[in-house]
């Protein structure tokens, strides 16, 4: 399946370059003015990107390149995953028993990049299918969606903190909605629909699973 349904070298224009309706505001930039993560300057660009994603969300996603590379956004997301795994794992080690807890911690740190990469690609693939369905073919392509997913992972930096992590997950949904809206040059409603459909499906499945387990336990205790 060709996810890259945006413009390409065949003469088509980027979504932000096409004519916009009278109520849609000025055209959105399709080239990054700077500010995205750069693995060649990992410390400064990481802190700068975190600040911009969190505090300048609209401008950040409006200004990023729609395509160019997968590596930098991927590395940014992997750093966020590793920070979450390491800090959350250290808390788990404190309450675990000796070498068993430490071994599990080391294993999770080593395996985190693999599972995170798979999760990012699968998550971006699912979201982009919904973008294609809701937004239409005039979108910025799969890489644009992948960048949104990757940079929205910034919330993982605090996801290991009790209660704060729950709030951060909600903020992550907000970041994804804004990212999809700006990167794919669509409306807030369509962006929210594309982002929330997976969340709603997962919620319904969890509720059904809980109901089934509860019913099984209830009827299992009946004489």
C-alpha positions as CSV (number, residue, x, y, z in Angstrom):
1,X,0.0,0.0,0.0
2,X,1.4,3.4,-0.9
3,X,1.0,5.6,2.1
4,X,2.8,8.6,0.5
5,X,-0.3,10.1,-1.0
6,X,0.9,13.7,-0.8
7,X,2.8,15.5,-3.5
8,X,5.9,14.2,-5.1
9,X,8.3,15.1,-7.8
10,X,5.6,14.5,-10.4
11,X,4.6,18.2,-10.4
12,X,1.9,18.0,-7.7
13,X,1.9,20.6,-5.1
14,X,2.2,20.2,-1.3
15,X,-1.1,20.4,0.6
16,X,-0.1,23.7,2.1
17,X,0.7,25.1,-1.4
18,X,-2.8,24.7,-2.8
19,X,-5.5,27.3,-2.8
20,X,-7.2,27.7,0.5
21,X,-10.8,28.7,1.3
22,X,-11.6,32.2,2.6
23,X,-12.0,31.0,6.1
24,X,-8.9,28.8,6.3
25,X,-6.3,31.6,6.9
26,X,-2.9,31.9,5.2
27,X,-1.2,29.0,3.6
28,X,0.8,26.9,5.9
29,X,4.6,26.5,5.5
30,X,5.7,23.2,4.0
31,X,9.4,23.6,4.7
32,X,11.0,23.6,8.1
33,X,12.5,27.0,9.2
34,X,14.6,25.0,11.8
35,X,13.8,23.8,15.2
36,X,13.3,20.1,14.5
37,X,15.5,17.5,16.2
38,X,19.0,17.0,14.7
39,X,21.0,14.0,15.8
40,X,24.2,15.9,14.8
41,X,23.4,18.3,17.7
42,X,21.6,15.9,20.1
43,X,21.5,17.8,23.4
44,X,20.7,21.3,22.3
45,X,18.3,20.3,19.5
46,X,16.5,17.8,21.7
47,X,15.9,20.4,24.5
48,X,14.9,23.0,21.9
49,X,12.5,20.6,20.2
50,X,10.9,19.5,23.5
51,X,10.3,23.2,24.3
52,X,8.8,24.0,20.9
53,X,6.5,20.9,20.8
54,X,5.2,21.6,24.3
55,X,5.0,25.4,24.3
56,X,4.8,26.4,20.6
57,X,2.8,23.4,19.3
58,X,1.0,25.1,16.4
59,X,4.0,26.9,15.1
60,X,6.2,23.8,15.5
61,X,4.0,21.4,13.5
62,X,3.1,24.1,11.0
63,X,6.8,24.7,10.3
64,X,8.2,21.2,10.1
65,X,9.2,19.6,6.8
66,X,6.6,17.2,5.5
67,X,9.2,14.8,4.2
68,X,13.0,14.5,4.1
69,X,14.0,11.8,6.5
70,X,12.6,9.4,9.0
71,X,15.8,9.2,11.1
72,X,15.7,12.4,13.1
73,X,12.0,12.2,14.3
74,X,12.6,8.5,15.0
75,X,15.7,9.1,17.2
76,X,13.8,11.9,19.0
77,X,11.0,9.5,19.8
78,X,13.4,6.7,20.9
79,X,15.1,9.1,23.3
80,X,11.7,9.9,24.9
81,X,10.9,6.2,25.1
82,X,14.3,5.4,26.7
83,X,14.0,8.1,29.3
84,X,10.5,6.8,30.2
85,X,11.7,3.2,30.4
86,X,14.9,4.1,32.4
87,X,13.2,6.4,35.0
88,X,10.1,4.2,35.3
89,X,12.3,1.1,35.5
90,X,14.4,2.6,38.3
91,X,11.3,3.0,40.4
92,X,10.4,-0.6,39.7
93,X,13.9,-1.8,40.7
94,X,13.6,-0.1,44.1
95,X,10.6,-2.2,44.9
96,X,11.8,-5.4,43.3
97,X,13.9,-8.2,44.7
98,X,17.7,-7.9,44.1
99,X,19.1,-9.2,40.8
100,X,15.7,-10.3,39.4
101,X,14.5,-6.7,39.4
102,X,17.7,-5.4,38.0
103,X,17.8,-8.0,35.2
104,X,14.3,-7.1,34.1
105,X,15.2,-3.4,34.1
106,X,18.3,-4.0,31.9
107,X,16.3,-6.1,29.6
108,X,13.6,-3.5,29.2
109,X,16.2,-0.8,28.5
110,X,17.9,-2.9,25.8
111,X,14.6,-4.0,24.1
112,X,12.8,-0.6,24.3
113,X,14.2,0.8,21.0
114,X,13.1,-2.3,19.1
115,X,9.6,-2.3,20.5
116,X,9.3,1.5,20.3
117,X,10.3,1.5,16.6
118,X,7.8,-1.2,15.8
119,X,5.1,0.6,17.8
120,X,5.8,3.9,16.1
121,X,5.6,2.4,12.6
122,X,2.4,0.5,13.3
123,X,0.8,3.5,15.1
124,X,1.8,5.8,12.3
125,X,0.4,3.4,9.8
126,X,-2.9,3.0,11.5
127,X,-3.2,6.8,12.0
128,X,-2.3,7.5,8.4
129,X,-4.9,5.1,7.1
130,X,-7.4,7.1,9.1
131,X,-5.9,10.3,7.7
132,X,-6.4,9.0,4.2
133,X,-10.0,8.1,5.1
134,X,-11.0,11.3,6.9
135,X,-8.8,13.9,5.3
136,X,-8.6,12.4,1.8
137,X,-5.8,11.9,-0.7
138,X,-4.6,15.5,-0.5
139,X,-2.5,14.9,2.6
140,X,1.3,15.3,3.3
141,X,2.0,11.5,3.1
142,X,2.9,8.8,5.5
143,X,6.1,10.5,6.6
144,X,4.2,13.6,7.8
145,X,2.0,11.3,10.0
146,X,5.1,9.5,11.2
147,X,6.7,12.9,12.3
148,X,3.5,13.8,14.2
149,X,3.5,10.5,16.0
150,X,7.3,10.8,16.8
151,X,7.2,14.3,18.1
152,X,4.0,13.7,20.1
153,X,6.1,11.1,22.0
154,X,7.5,14.0,24.0
155,X,4.9,13.3,26.7
156,X,6.7,10.1,27.5
157,X,9.3,12.1,29.3
158,X,6.9,12.5,32.2
159,X,4.7,9.4,31.6
160,X,6.5,7.5,34.4
161,X,5.3,10.0,37.1
162,X,2.2,8.9,38.9
163,X,-0.9,10.9,37.9
164,X,1.2,13.3,35.9
165,X,1.7,10.5,33.3
166,X,-2.1,10.2,32.9
167,X,-2.4,14.0,32.3
168,X,0.5,13.8,29.8
169,X,-1.3,11.0,27.8
170,X,-4.2,13.3,27.4
171,X,-1.9,16.1,26.3
172,X,-0.3,13.7,23.9
173,X,-3.7,13.3,22.2
174,X,-3.9,17.1,21.9
175,X,-0.4,17.2,20.3
176,X,-1.4,14.6,17.8
177,X,-4.6,16.4,16.9
178,X,-2.7,19.7,16.3
179,X,0.0,17.9,14.5
180,X,-2.3,16.1,12.1
181,X,-4.2,19.4,11.5
182,X,-1.2,21.4,10.7
183,X,0.9,18.8,8.8
184,X,-1.9,17.5,6.7
185,X,-3.5,21.0,6.3
186,X,-7.0,20.0,7.4
187,X,-9.6,21.1,10.0
188,X,-9.5,20.5,13.7
189,X,-12.6,18.3,13.6
190,X,-11.2,16.0,10.9
191,X,-7.8,15.8,12.7
192,X,-9.5,15.0,16.0
193,X,-11.7,12.3,14.3
194,X,-8.6,10.6,12.8
195,X,-6.7,10.7,16.1
196,X,-9.6,9.7,18.4
197,X,-11.0,6.8,16.4
198,X,-8.2,4.4,17.6
199,X,-8.5,5.7,21.2
200,X,-12.2,5.1,21.1
201,X,-11.8,1.6,19.6
202,X,-9.2,0.7,22.3
203,X,-11.5,2.0,25.1
204,X,-14.5,0.0,23.8
205,X,-12.4,-3.1,23.6
206,X,-11.1,-2.7,27.1
207,X,-14.6,-2.1,28.4
208,X,-15.8,-5.2,26.6
209,X,-12.9,-7.3,27.9
210,X,-13.6,-6.1,31.5
211,X,-17.3,-7.0,31.1
212,X,-16.4,-10.4,29.7
213,X,-14.0,-11.2,32.5
214,X,-16.5,-9.9,35.1
215,X,-19.3,-12.0,33.6
216,X,-17.0,-15.1,33.6
217,X,-16.1,-14.6,37.2
218,X,-19.7,-14.0,38.2
219,X,-21.1,-17.0,36.5
220,X,-18.1,-19.1,37.6
221,X,-19.0,-18.6,41.2
222,X,-22.6,-19.6,40.8
223,X,-23.5,-23.1,42.1
